[in-house]
């Protein structure tokens, strides 16, 4: 894995992802994905504020504070309110779908995406980035993607609409975290297209039965 890849062995929850974001260890596309998530769900900025505060305190007290004390401090920080980050979260212009960080990264809004059809009911726009596969995705309402697992880490931020899989529902602002332990078949909800931003550091591996796979591929 290149130095721009994601450390997927350590990213299995949103909290772990936020910790990597605060530590600055995510590749740029993944950092943009997390920043966009925080713009869409500013209430979650409190966790990032807490981690940044804890990191600052740990640096100041390096060599002087016991691990148990840091754990106690972390519990105290997480139990306190942190409204400042939520107030400072970037606000999207009215009628804009993409958060500011994503617009800055891709260079346009959703109506200007040069989509390419990959499958019936599935369009994609790929961006070049060393060490990562970076894509915008458009999934037709009710469309099921082929069942698959991952040969690496995949992060998907839902921008509009929603999809459901074996783990539950992912709606606007939610992040799906998937790796080789996740075998799923995302299905877009029927009321509107699902539009998402995806970052991965490895290819997918199709896992469904031949009959299901053919049905999903022809849509």
Backbone bond lengths (Angstrom), bond angles and torsions (degrees), N, CA, C in turn:
res aa  C-N    CA-C-N  psi(-1)  N-CA   C-N-CA  omega(-1)  CA-C   N-CA-C  phi
1 X - - - 1.463 - - 1.516 109.56 -
2 X 1.303 117.17 136.19 1.453 120.20 179.50 1.519 110.26 -72.74
3 X 1.339 115.28 167.51 1.461 118.69 -178.69 1.521 112.18 -67.71
4 X 1.360 117.29 -14.28 1.457 119.84 177.48 1.515 111.88 -89.41
5 X 1.341 117.97 -4.32 1.444 120.59 -179.20 1.513 111.90 -73.87
6 X 1.328 115.34 169.90 1.458 120.32 -179.86 1.523 109.89 -93.84
7 X 1.318 116.34 146.54 1.463 121.54 -179.76 1.520 106.80 -86.34
8 X 1.339 116.41 80.22 1.464 118.71 -167.26 1.516 113.25 -70.25
9 X 1.338 117.57 -21.01 1.460 118.19 178.14 1.524 111.57 -64.48
10 X 1.334 117.42 -22.76 1.458 121.27 -175.77 1.523 113.46 -107.72
11 X 1.318 118.23 -2.37 1.465 120.71 -179.17 1.525 108.70 -113.72
12 X 1.319 116.21 94.43 1.453 119.79 179.21 1.521 112.10 -127.96
13 X 1.331 117.26 -1.74 1.461 121.47 177.69 1.521 108.69 -140.62
14 X 1.328 116.18 163.99 1.464 120.71 176.46 1.530 110.63 -61.17
15 X 1.344 117.13 -39.66 1.465 119.68 179.65 1.526 110.84 -60.68
16 X 1.333 117.04 -42.15 1.462 120.12 179.45 1.525 110.51 -65.86
17 X 1.324 116.63 -38.95 1.461 120.56 178.00 1.525 110.40 -62.55
18 X 1.334 117.34 -43.80 1.458 120.89 178.77 1.532 111.07 -63.42
19 X 1.332 116.87 -35.98 1.459 120.03 178.87 1.529 110.63 -64.40
20 X 1.321 117.38 -41.12 1.463 121.03 176.90 1.528 110.68 -66.51
21 X 1.315 116.38 -35.34 1.473 120.40 177.30 1.525 110.56 -62.80
22 X 1.321 116.06 -46.69 1.461 120.56 179.85 1.529 110.61 -64.88
23 X 1.333 116.46 -37.39 1.464 120.70 -178.79 1.527 112.36 -73.97
24 X 1.342 117.31 -12.66 1.458 120.20 -179.58 1.510 113.61 76.22
25 X 1.340 117.78 23.00 1.459 121.29 -175.48 1.527 113.68 -98.71
26 X 1.329 117.74 3.57 1.457 120.57 178.99 1.521 110.47 -88.45
27 X 1.351 117.52 146.14 1.467 119.19 171.33 1.521 109.82 -65.09
28 X 1.321 116.58 158.29 1.456 121.05 -173.19 1.529 113.91 -53.12
29 X 1.344 120.71 -46.58 1.476 118.43 179.73 1.528 113.26 -60.08
30 X 1.334 117.17 -38.20 1.466 120.15 178.33 1.524 110.75 -68.93
31 X 1.324 116.50 -36.36 1.470 119.89 176.43 1.528 109.93 -62.80
32 X 1.337 116.98 -42.36 1.465 121.08 177.22 1.523 110.57 -62.35
33 X 1.319 116.79 -40.08 1.467 120.89 179.07 1.525 110.70 -61.53
34 X 1.327 117.04 -45.21 1.470 120.06 -179.59 1.521 110.40 -67.46
35 X 1.332 117.83 -43.44 1.468 120.56 179.01 1.535 110.07 -60.06
36 X 1.326 117.03 -39.19 1.457 120.95 178.23 1.523 111.07 -66.24
37 X 1.325 116.75 -39.92 1.470 121.63 175.48 1.527 110.56 -58.40
38 X 1.330 116.52 -44.01 1.462 120.50 -179.18 1.523 111.24 -68.06
39 X 1.334 117.62 -32.88 1.459 120.55 175.20 1.526 111.14 -65.88
40 X 1.330 116.56 -37.79 1.458 120.98 -178.13 1.526 112.07 -79.45
41 X 1.322 116.57 -28.76 1.466 121.37 -179.16 1.528 108.87 -130.13
42 X 1.341 116.99 72.50 1.465 120.07 -174.05 1.520 114.24 -61.44
43 X 1.324 118.18 -21.60 1.468 119.12 177.43 1.524 111.05 -60.12
44 X 1.341 117.10 -27.24 1.456 120.32 -178.83 1.529 112.59 -77.36
45 X 1.336 116.87 -5.92 1.464 119.82 176.83 1.523 111.62 -63.95
46 X 1.324 117.64 -21.80 1.463 120.17 -178.47 1.525 111.15 -61.80
47 X 1.341 117.17 -36.32 1.461 119.82 178.06 1.522 110.42 -65.19
48 X 1.332 116.93 -44.09 1.461 120.65 179.22 1.520 110.22 -63.46
49 X 1.353 116.99 -43.27 1.467 120.37 176.26 1.528 110.88 -56.57
50 X 1.331 115.06 -43.35 1.460 119.60 -177.71 1.522 111.40 -65.19
51 X 1.325 116.38 -43.47 1.456 120.24 -179.98 1.528 111.22 -65.71
52 X 1.338 116.72 -40.03 1.470 119.96 178.39 1.527 110.99 -65.08
53 X 1.339 115.92 -39.79 1.460 119.68 178.72 1.520 110.92 -65.64
54 X 1.334 115.56 -42.76 1.461 119.53 179.73 1.518 110.54 -64.32
55 X 1.350 116.85 -41.07 1.462 120.16 179.46 1.520 110.51 -62.74
56 X 1.333 116.30 -41.72 1.463 119.35 178.19 1.505 112.58 -63.05
57 X 1.317 116.41 -42.77 1.461 120.01 179.38 1.523 111.18 -66.63
58 X 1.344 116.28 -36.62 1.462 119.80 179.50 1.518 110.67 -64.75
59 X 1.322 116.67 -39.36 1.463 120.09 177.92 1.522 111.75 -65.17
60 X 1.316 115.42 -41.98 1.462 119.51 -178.73 1.521 112.10 -66.45
61 X 1.331 116.10 -31.45 1.465 119.36 -175.02 1.519 112.28 -108.41
62 X 1.325 117.53 16.99 1.470 120.62 -178.51 1.528 110.33 -54.77
63 X 1.323 115.12 129.29 1.457 120.42 179.58 1.511 114.11 84.28
64 X 1.314 117.11 -3.78 1.462 119.55 -177.24 1.524 112.73 -120.69
65 X 1.344 116.71 -22.75 1.453 119.78 -175.30 1.518 110.41 -108.28
66 X 1.307 117.38 132.08 1.460 121.64 179.02 1.510 109.87 -72.11
67 X 1.348 115.49 156.12 1.468 120.28 179.80 1.530 110.90 -58.89
68 X 1.311 116.54 -40.78 1.464 119.72 -179.43 1.519 110.65 -60.02
69 X 1.323 117.64 -38.05 1.453 120.80 178.59 1.521 110.99 -65.47
70 X 1.334 117.09 -38.87 1.467 119.62 178.02 1.527 110.64 -64.75
71 X 1.339 116.11 -38.41 1.461 118.86 177.35 1.522 110.80 -62.48
72 X 1.316 115.91 -41.12 1.463 119.92 178.49 1.519 110.41 -64.25
73 X 1.336 116.09 -41.54 1.460 119.86 178.66 1.527 110.87 -62.96
74 X 1.346 116.43 -40.94 1.462 119.99 179.51 1.514 110.89 -61.09
75 X 1.337 117.45 -44.32 1.456 120.86 179.22 1.524 110.72 -61.81
76 X 1.322 116.83 -41.08 1.464 120.52 179.89 1.523 111.55 -66.27
77 X 1.327 116.40 -39.92 1.474 120.40 -179.95 1.511 110.80 -65.72
78 X 1.348 116.71 -45.09 1.462 119.88 -177.91 1.521 112.19 -65.84
79 X 1.333 116.62 -26.35 1.462 119.35 -178.99 1.517 112.49 -84.33
80 X 1.334 117.17 -6.47 1.460 120.32 -179.37 1.503 110.92 -98.40
81 X 1.325 116.12 158.90 1.465 120.57 178.22 1.514 109.68 -76.93
82 X 1.348 115.16 148.74 1.467 120.17 177.49 1.520 108.50 -139.90
83 X 1.347 117.55 72.61 1.458 120.69 -172.44 1.519 114.46 -77.69
84 X 1.335 118.41 -15.27 1.463 120.04 -172.11 1.512 111.22 -62.82
85 X 1.333 117.69 -47.71 1.464 119.85 -178.01 1.518 111.39 -61.25
86 X 1.333 116.35 -40.07 1.453 119.30 179.23 1.519 111.09 -61.59
87 X 1.331 116.55 -37.47 1.456 119.62 179.47 1.518 111.80 -71.07
88 X 1.354 116.88 -28.36 1.442 120.93 -176.89 1.519 113.03 -90.66
89 X 1.338 118.39 -7.31 1.459 120.60 -178.32 1.520 110.13 -58.28
90 X 1.342 114.93 140.68 1.462 119.73 -176.92 1.522 110.62 -63.40
91 X 1.322 116.16 138.55 1.450 121.69 179.18 1.523 109.33 -100.58
92 X 1.331 116.58 130.41 1.453 120.11 178.54 1.517 110.22 -75.53
93 X 1.331 117.18 142.91 1.463 119.29 174.08 1.523 110.13 -59.58
94 X 1.313 116.59 152.24 1.455 120.66 178.73 1.518 109.83 -58.17
95 X 1.304 117.62 136.85 1.465 125.74 179.76 1.524 113.60 75.84
96 X 1.330 119.48 -0.59 1.460 121.39 177.18 1.521 109.33 -85.15
97 X 1.326 116.55 136.51 1.463 120.85 178.93 1.528 110.98 -92.25
98 X 1.322 117.26 -42.29 1.453 120.76 -177.17 1.524 111.19 -79.04
99 X 1.328 118.35 134.47 1.465 120.58 170.52 1.534 109.88 -61.79
100 X 1.333 116.13 159.42 1.465 120.83 -174.94 1.531 112.19 -57.02
101 X 1.331 116.91 -43.59 1.467 119.80 -178.18 1.516 111.44 -60.73
102 X 1.334 116.92 -38.34 1.454 120.20 179.74 1.524 111.51 -73.03
103 X 1.333 117.04 -40.27 1.467 120.01 176.83 1.519 110.74 -60.35
104 X 1.327 116.38 -42.44 1.458 119.81 178.92 1.525 111.27 -64.41
105 X 1.321 116.64 -35.00 1.470 121.60 -176.58 1.531 111.82 -73.48
106 X 1.346 116.84 -46.27 1.469 119.26 -176.52 1.525 112.72 -89.82
107 X 1.346 116.71 -24.68 1.454 120.06 175.31 1.507 115.90 92.14
108 X 1.342 118.56 8.00 1.460 120.12 178.61 1.527 110.02 -160.72
109 X 1.352 115.06 175.47 1.454 122.10 177.26 1.528 109.49 -99.18
110 X 1.324 115.48 175.45 1.461 120.62 -171.94 1.525 112.60 -61.33
111 X 1.336 117.53 -34.59 1.467 118.96 -177.69 1.528 112.62 -69.93
112 X 1.332 117.05 -13.36 1.462 121.08 -178.81 1.525 113.15 -105.81
113 X 1.324 118.29 5.62 1.465 120.80 -178.81 1.535 110.15 -66.21
114 X 1.331 118.55 125.50 1.473 120.78 178.04 1.534 110.83 -81.70
115 X 1.312 115.85 73.00 1.463 120.99 -175.17 1.526 111.76 -59.48
116 X 1.333 115.48 148.98 1.459 122.84 171.04 1.527 108.05 -125.47
117 X 1.321 116.43 130.41 1.468 121.11 179.87 1.518 109.64 -71.65
118 X 1.340 116.36 124.75 1.458 121.82 177.36 1.524 111.95 -103.40
119 X 1.343 115.39 -39.46 1.452 123.19 177.81 1.519 107.26 -143.30
120 X 1.321 118.37 161.83 1.472 118.52 172.84 1.532 110.00 -55.51
121 X 1.329 117.12 124.49 1.455 120.76 179.30 1.508 114.63 79.07
122 X 1.333 117.27 10.20 1.469 120.45 -179.76 1.522 109.42 -139.38
123 X 1.351 115.53 118.92 1.462 121.47 178.06 1.521 109.54 -119.54
124 X 1.328 115.02 156.07 1.456 119.57 -173.44 1.528 109.73 -148.66
125 X 1.317 115.92 149.89 1.461 122.03 169.62 1.515 107.35 -130.93
126 X 1.319 116.82 121.60 1.458 122.18 -175.65 1.516 110.48 -102.43
127 X 1.339 115.46 140.57 1.456 122.50 176.36 1.520 108.78 -113.70
128 X 1.307 115.61 143.10 1.456 120.97 179.24 1.533 109.94 -80.72
129 X 1.344 115.43 129.10 1.459 119.68 174.83 1.513 108.62 -159.21
130 X 1.327 116.88 127.39 1.451 121.98 -176.05 1.524 111.25 -62.92
131 X 1.331 115.96 126.69 1.453 120.87 175.38 1.506 115.38 89.47
132 X 1.341 118.78 -9.98 1.466 122.28 -177.89 1.524 110.21 -137.68
133 X 1.323 115.39 149.64 1.456 121.51 165.64 1.522 107.02 -96.91
134 X 1.317 117.07 125.29 1.463 122.44 -174.23 1.521 108.17 -125.86
135 X 1.342 116.51 123.93 1.456 120.36 -174.49 1.521 112.23 -142.56
136 X 1.318 115.50 145.03 1.451 122.39 160.34 1.516 106.83 -96.10
137 X 1.331 117.46 141.35 1.458 121.61 -176.23 1.527 110.57 -129.42
138 X 1.315 115.17 143.31 1.468 123.00 174.33 1.515 106.91 -127.22
139 X 1.334 116.13 122.60 1.464 121.25 -177.55 1.524 108.97 -120.86
140 X 1.311 116.57 126.03 1.462 122.37 -179.65 1.531 111.16 -59.85
141 X 1.343 117.43 143.46 1.471 119.90 177.64 1.527 111.40 -51.84
142 X 1.315 116.20 130.35 1.455 121.91 178.32 1.516 115.01 81.53
143 X 1.321 117.78 -3.53 1.467 121.59 -177.29 1.525 111.07 -74.68
144 X 1.324 116.52 132.68 1.464 121.98 174.62 1.517 108.55 -99.71
145 X 1.326 116.37 130.79 1.455 120.18 173.40 1.527 109.21 -84.14
146 X 1.326 117.54 152.31 1.469 119.44 -179.84 1.525 112.00 -57.07
147 X 1.327 116.56 141.37 1.462 121.32 176.83 1.525 109.12 -60.78
148 X 1.327 114.86 137.88 1.466 118.53 -176.29 1.517 111.09 -160.38
149 X 1.317 114.81 164.00 1.451 122.73 167.64 1.530 106.93 -124.22
150 X 1.332 117.38 -170.42 1.464 120.15 -170.66 1.522 111.56 -131.53
151 X 1.315 115.96 142.57 1.459 121.65 174.40 1.529 109.37 -99.99
152 X 1.289 115.49 46.64 1.456 122.75 -176.56 1.513 108.50 162.79
153 X 1.318 116.66 -156.30 1.458 122.81 -179.34 1.515 109.56 -107.11
154 X 1.333 116.38 136.50 1.456 122.12 175.13 1.526 109.26 -126.25
155 X 1.329 115.58 129.31 1.458 122.78 172.94 1.508 108.22 -114.59
156 X 1.330 117.31 130.51 1.464 121.80 177.04 1.521 108.62 -127.06
157 X 1.331 116.00 123.48 1.460 122.16 174.10 1.517 108.38 -102.15
158 X 1.320 116.98 122.88 1.461 121.18 177.73 1.524 108.93 -80.50
159 X 1.328 116.10 123.30 1.459 121.80 -179.83 1.522 112.24 -96.64
160 X 1.329 116.76 -35.06 1.468 121.32 179.20 1.520 107.87 -157.08
161 X 1.337 116.32 152.20 1.450 119.56 -175.68 1.519 110.45 72.71
162 X 1.323 116.08 -155.85 1.462 120.56 -178.15 1.515 109.34 -165.61
163 X 1.344 114.94 159.12 1.462 118.80 168.35 1.521 108.91 -133.51
164 X 1.315 114.53 157.24 1.458 122.32 176.61 1.522 108.94 -120.59
165 X 1.330 115.48 143.39 1.453 120.14 171.36 1.520 109.01 -143.39
166 X 1.314 116.56 -165.13 1.452 121.00 -175.88 1.528 113.29 -61.17
167 X 1.312 117.44 -18.79 1.468 121.57 -178.06 1.510 113.51 -92.26
168 X 1.349 117.53 -18.69 1.452 120.38 -177.96 1.510 112.16 136.66
169 X 1.344 115.35 -155.79 1.465 121.87 -175.89 1.528 110.44 -104.28
170 X 1.336 115.11 138.79 1.449 122.47 175.31 1.522 108.14 -123.04
171 X 1.350 115.53 114.11 1.459 121.47 -177.87 1.515 111.26 -113.53
172 X 1.333 117.44 -172.26 1.468 121.61 -175.80 1.527 112.91 -52.50
173 X 1.332 115.87 127.63 1.454 121.90 -179.62 1.506 114.66 89.85
174 X 1.340 118.12 -14.48 1.465 121.26 179.80 1.526 110.44 -77.75
175 X 1.328 116.06 150.46 1.455 122.72 175.87 1.522 109.35 -114.99
176 X 1.315 116.31 125.30 1.466 122.02 171.54 1.527 107.99 -92.41
177 X 1.329 116.40 126.80 1.460 122.39 176.79 1.527 107.38 -112.52
178 X 1.331 116.71 120.29 1.461 120.05 -177.13 1.525 110.25 -137.25
179 X 1.333 115.88 143.30 1.461 121.75 175.22 1.517 108.26 -141.44
180 X 1.333 117.23 -157.88 1.460 120.16 -176.13 1.522 112.82 -67.04
181 X 1.330 118.40 -13.17 1.463 120.95 178.78 1.528 112.00 -85.94
182 X 1.323 117.35 -8.67 1.466 121.70 -177.54 1.524 109.38 -107.61
183 X 1.314 116.24 120.89 1.465 122.81 174.66 1.525 105.83 -116.64
184 X 1.332 117.73 111.21 1.464 119.05 -172.39 1.523 111.73 -141.40
185 X 1.333 113.56 166.51 1.470 122.88 -179.38 1.533 107.18 -136.19
186 X 1.340 117.22 83.22 1.472 120.06 -176.92 1.528 111.72 -62.00
187 X 1.331 115.05 137.49 1.464 121.49 178.39 1.532 107.99 -127.05
188 X 1.333 117.28 119.86 1.464 120.92 178.55 1.516 110.09 -66.96
189 X 1.333 116.66 142.00 1.458 119.69 176.92 1.525 110.80 -67.40
190 X 1.329 116.38 159.22 1.456 120.43 -167.01 1.525 115.04 -85.02
191 X 1.336 118.30 -10.28 1.463 118.90 -172.98 1.522 113.80 -84.61
192 X 1.366 117.77 -20.53 1.463 119.97 -177.71 1.523 109.52 -164.63
193 X 1.328 118.49 161.10 1.466 119.64 176.55 1.523 110.96 -63.00
194 X 1.311 115.13 152.76 1.462 121.40 173.59 1.529 107.45 -100.36
195 X 1.326 115.85 121.68 1.461 121.77 178.32 1.518 107.60 -115.07
196 X 1.330 116.18 131.43 1.467 119.39 -172.60 1.522 110.76 -145.76
197 X 1.333 114.39 161.44 1.457 123.64 176.24 1.520 107.11 -117.76
198 X 1.326 117.11 123.64 1.462 121.28 -173.83 1.519 111.35 -122.37
199 X 1.337 115.16 139.83 1.462 122.48 175.85 1.524 106.92 -131.63
200 X 1.323 117.41 128.85 1.466 120.86 179.27 1.518 109.92 -142.54
201 X 1.330 115.52 157.20 1.462 119.85 177.93 1.517 111.89 -119.22
202 X 1.335 115.85 23.04 1.457 120.83 176.73 1.507 110.32 -167.49
203 X 1.333 118.15 159.54 1.465 121.40 -177.92 1.524 112.35 -75.38
204 X 1.331 115.58 166.74 1.459 121.15 174.44 1.522 109.62 -90.19
205 X 1.324 115.84 160.29 1.453 122.70 176.94 1.521 107.86 -128.26
206 X 1.333 117.25 116.59 1.460 121.28 -179.54 1.532 109.79 -66.55
207 X 1.344 115.14 139.71 1.469 119.22 -173.14 1.519 113.90 -130.33
208 X 1.324 119.28 -10.79 1.456 120.34 -175.20 1.515 111.93 -71.60
209 X 1.331 115.24 170.19 1.460 120.31 174.92 1.526 109.28 -64.26
210 X 1.316 117.06 159.37 1.458 120.95 -179.42 1.525 110.79 -58.82
211 X 1.307 117.23 -41.53 1.469 120.61 -179.94 1.521 110.99 -64.14
212 X 1.350 116.14 -46.27 1.465 119.87 179.39 1.519 110.37 -65.25
213 X 1.334 116.60 -40.99 1.452 120.71 -178.09 1.528 111.16 -61.48
214 X 1.332 116.18 -44.94 1.466 119.80 179.72 1.524 109.98 -63.50
215 X 1.339 116.20 -42.32 1.474 119.01 179.14 1.505 112.35 -62.50
216 X 1.349 117.15 -41.62 1.463 120.39 -179.72 1.525 111.61 -70.58
217 X 1.322 117.82 -34.60 1.449 120.38 -179.10 1.525 113.00 -69.97
218 X 1.331 116.41 -35.69 1.470 118.36 -179.85 1.516 111.95 -87.47
219 X 1.358 116.58 -10.98 1.464 121.56 173.50 1.494 115.64 65.97
